[in-house]
Amino acid sequence: MARYALHISTPLEGTKTVTYKYKPSFQDMYKHLDCDMIEMSTAHIPEWSNRKDGYTDIYFDEEGKFKSMVVPNKHITNAWYSWMENTGRMPIRNDFIAGKVAVIQEIKETEWRY
């Protein structure tokens, strides 16, 4: 049976991981992201990806740049830029991802055979 890790990257506090027995939903992510509207994109984060190319979906506050205190998430922004560069996309100059970011990763249980 698969489990899922919900990695929450916070600009000033680092990363925390919450484990679920089911794939986390948007409702599960809202309480960790402290937002009302989730935006989704892609980033190159091999350590949190289940894909061979290292890409993974990222979820963040769509209105994060309109908050009273805007803090760029450098770790995720760098991974986002890496994905864009690797796939031929062009970012808007000086754009960044602000605030907390969630990444869902499936954790496959290993089967022990004797």
N, C-alpha and C positions, 0 to 999 in steps of 0.2 A: 504494500500500500504506500502510495506516495504521500509525502508531506511537502509543505511549502514554507519557504522563508520569505518574509516581507522585510526587506532591507530599507531602513529609513535613513537617508543621508541628510544631516542637518549642518548648515554652514559653520556654525560656531561650536557645535558640540560633537561633531564626528558622526559615526554611524552606529545605529542600534538595530538589532535583528529580532523580529518576533516570529515564532514558529506557529503554523496552523496545520490542522489535520485536513483542511480543505483549501481550495484555491481562494485566496482573499478576494473579496468583492470590492466595488467602489465604496460601499458602506463601511467596510472594514478600514479602507484607506483614509476616508474622510477624517476619522477621529485621530489619526496619526499626522495628517498633513495640515490640520487646522484651517480648512478652507471650505468654500461653498460650491466650487466648480473645479473639476479636475481636467487638466489638459494632458494629452498623451503625446509622446514623441519617441525617438529611438536614440540610443547611445552605445558606444563601444566600451563595455565593461566586462571583459572576459571572466573575471572572478565571480560575477553574479549572473552569468549567462548560461543557458542550457544549449546554446547553438555553437557550432564549430567555428563560426566567424566572430564570435564574441559579442555580437549585437544583442541588445535586450530592450524591451519596452520600458520607458520611464514615465512616471505619473507625478504631476506637480500642480501647484495652485495656478490656475489660468490667470488669476488676477494678482499674482505675487508681486508684480512690479508696481502695483497701485497701493500697496500697504504703506502705513506710516513709516515703518522701518524696513527698507529694502536691503537685503543682504544677499549678494551673489553667492551661489553655491559653486565654488571654483572646481571642486572635484567632478561634479556632474557636468558643468559647462565644458570642461576640458574633454570629457568623454563624448559629449554631444558634438563638439567641434571635430573630434577624431572621426566619428561616424560620418559627419558631413563630408569631410575631406576624403575619406576612403570610398565614398559612394558618389563622388562628383557633384555634390550639392554645394550651394554657395550661401553662407550665412550673411545676415545683415550685419554690417560693420558694428563692432562693439556690443553685439547682442549677448545676452547671458540668461541663465536660468536662475531665478531667485527662490530663496527659501528652501523648505524641506522637499525632498524627492523620494518617492517610493519605487522600489523595484521588486517584482515578484520572481522568485526562483524556485523551481521544482527541485526537491531533494529526493532522489530515488533511493529507496531502501536497498541495501545489498542483501542478497540471499546467501546464507551460509549453507554449504553442503559438506557433509562429512563423508 
